[in-house]
Every structure is written in structure tokens, then in C-alpha cells.
Amino acid sequence: MLLSRTTEYALQALIYLATQRPGEPVLSRDISDYLGVPAQYLAKILQDMAKRGVLDSFKGRGGGFVLRPGAEGMNILEIIEIVEGQRFGEGCVLGLKACADETACPVHKQWSPIKRQVMDLLAQQTIGSMAEAVRAGRYRIQVPGMEDFRLRPAAAKAITP
């Protein structure tokens, strides 16, 4: 899609963490096992999210990652911009440096209103609302085929409706 793999993993991990009991750290390997994503790659993403103030990280026995208070209120667009390090949507859909009327590409006129709708949609969806959809069974962040995967104790603590 339009998001990098790093951003996709960050969003999935944050949504997963939002489904856990508040304040209980979860190991990055438990998250990666549940989501079916590379453990080392995800650990680096989570560490970066902790440095950027989205997560708290605890070392040692009983350690792991938890959402910082209020992080579930962050919208998807905010997370994308934190991970990507730039304003999402400023780039051209065809890869040109800027998406603007002054530097219009052949699809700019048609893409511009669609891009605005996408940006608005991403700004309306929060980590918390996505987590609620997961808990209610309306959305799945687990990799297809992983349903029978034996969850580690931390991963099995997901809050259910």
C-alpha cells in the first residue's frame, strides 16, 4: 500500500499493545510472535517508539513495552508521521519530490481529493478505536493462518469483550 513495512508493523504493534491490560509490560518477542513479524525488526521499531514518547520500555525481569498514558488517543496519521519522520501525504503518488499544484504530475488533479479523504480518514482513527475494533472482532491484526499459534502467557492476556 502507501505505508512502509516499518509503519505497518508499528501500527499493528501499537494496536496490539492497546488490547492488553493497561500498565502490564509485554515482551517484543511475544508481540512479534502474535503478529507474525520479524522479532529483531519489531524490537527496533518498539525501541524507537519508546524514544519518541509513544511507549514506555522496561528492562529486566517483568520488563517489556506498554503504551504511555494517552497514547491510545493518538490517531493513525500521527503515528505514521512519527515513524516516517515526515508529513505523510506531502510526497507525490508517482514518487516526485513534492505533491503540489505548482509541481503537478499527470495524476495530481485526480489524486489530490482522494489523498485528502485518506488523510482525513487516518486522522479520525485512533489507536484506541482500532484496539476496540480488534477486541470486538471487527478487525484482525494477527497474520492469517496464525490463529492456532500457541500464545505465550503475555500474549494470552488480551482483554476480551
C-alpha positions in Angstrom: 0.0 0.0 0.0 1.2 3.5 0.7 2.8 2.8 4.0 6.2 1.4 4.6 6.6 -2.1 6.2 8.0 -0.3 9.3 4.9 1.8 9.7 2.6 -1.2 9.2 4.5 -3.1 11.9 4.5 -0.1 14.3 0.7 0.4 13.9 0.0 -3.3 14.3 2.1 -3.5 17.5 0.6 -0.3 19.0 -2.9 -1.6 18.3 -1.9 -5.0 19.9 -0.5 -3.3 22.9 -3.7 -1.2 23.3 -5.6 -4.5 23.6 -3.5 -5.6 26.6 -4.2 -4.9 30.2 -3.0 -1.3 30.9 0.3 -1.0 32.6 1.4 -4.6 32.1 4.6 -4.8 30.0 4.6 -7.1 27.0 7.8 -8.6 25.6 8.6 -7.6 22.0 9.1 -11.3 21.1 5.5 -12.0 22.3 4.2 -9.2 20.1 6.2 -10.4 17.1 5.1 -14.0 17.6 1.5 -12.9 17.7 1.7 -10.7 14.7 4.0 -13.0 12.7 6.6 -10.3 12.1 10.4 -10.5 12.4 11.3 -10.2 16.1 14.5 -8.1 15.8 13.0 -5.7 13.3 9.9 -5.2 15.6 12.2 -4.7 18.7 13.9 -1.9 16.9 10.6 -0.3 15.9 9.3 -0.5 19.5 12.5 0.9 20.9 12.2 3.8 18.5 8.5 4.3 19.5 9.7 4.4 23.2 12.3 7.1 22.3 9.6 9.1 20.6 7.3 9.1 23.6 4.6 6.7 22.5 5.7 3.7 24.6 7.3 3.1 27.9 10.0 0.4 28.0 11.1 -1.6 31.0 14.2 -3.7 31.1 14.8 -6.9 33.1 12.5 -9.4 34.6 8.9 -8.3 34.2 10.0 -5.9 31.5 8.6 -5.1 28.1 6.7 -2.4 26.4 3.4 -0.6 27.4 1.6 2.3 25.8 2.2 5.6 27.6 -0.9 7.1 29.2 -2.9 8.9 26.5 -1.2 7.1 23.6 -4.4 5.2 22.7 -5.8 8.6 21.8 -3.2 9.2 19.1 -4.5 9.0 15.7 -3.1 6.8 12.9 -1.9 9.8 11.0 0.2 11.0 14.0 1.8 7.5 14.3 2.6 7.4 10.6 4.3 10.8 10.8 6.3 9.7 13.9 7.5 6.6 12.1 8.1 8.1 8.7 9.7 11.2 10.1 7.9 13.5 7.7 4.5 14.8 6.9 2.6 11.9 5.4 1.0 12.9 2.1 3.4 15.6 1.1 5.0 13.2 -1.4 3.8 12.6 -4.9 1.9 9.4 -5.6 4.3 8.9 -8.6 7.4 9.5 -6.5 8.1 13.1 -7.4 9.6 15.2 -4.6 6.5 17.3 -3.8 2.8 17.0 -4.4 1.6 20.5 -5.2 -0.3 22.3 -7.9 3.0 24.0 -8.9 4.7 20.7 -9.5 1.7 18.7 -10.6 2.2 15.2 -12.0 -0.1 13.6 -14.6 -2.5 12.2 -11.9 -2.3 15.2 -9.4 -5.7 16.6 -10.2 -7.4 13.2 -9.7 -5.3 12.1 -6.7 -5.5 15.3 -4.7 -9.1 14.9 -3.5 -8.6 11.2 -2.8 -5.4 11.9 -0.8 -7.3 14.5 1.3 -10.0 11.8 2.1 -7.3 9.3 3.1 -5.6 11.9 5.3 -9.0 12.7 7.0 -9.8 9.0 7.5 -6.3 8.4 9.1 -6.7 11.4 11.3 -10.1 10.1 12.6 -8.9 6.6 13.6 -7.1 6.3 16.9 -5.0 3.5 18.3 -7.8 3.1 21.0 -10.6 2.9 18.4 -8.7 0.3 16.4 -7.9 -1.7 19.5 -11.6 -1.7 20.4 -12.4 -3.0 16.9 -9.9 -5.8 17.4 -11.4 -6.7 20.8 -14.9 -6.7 19.3 -13.8 -9.0 16.5 -14.4 -6.4 13.7 -10.7 -6.2 12.8 -7.8 -8.6 13.0 -4.1 -7.8 13.4 -3.0 -11.4 13.5 -1.4 -12.9 10.4 -3.9 -15.3 8.6 -3.0 -18.9 9.5 -1.6 -17.9 12.9 -5.0 -18.5 14.7 -3.8 -21.8 16.0 -0.5 -20.4 17.2 0.1 -21.2 20.8 0.2 -17.8 22.6 2.8 -17.2 25.3 1.3 -16.1 28.6 1.7 -12.4 28.0 0.0 -12.6 24.6 -2.8 -14.6 26.1 -3.8 -11.7 28.4 -5.6 -9.7 25.7 -8.6 -8.0 27.1 -11.8 -9.6 25.6 -15.2 -8.0 25.5 
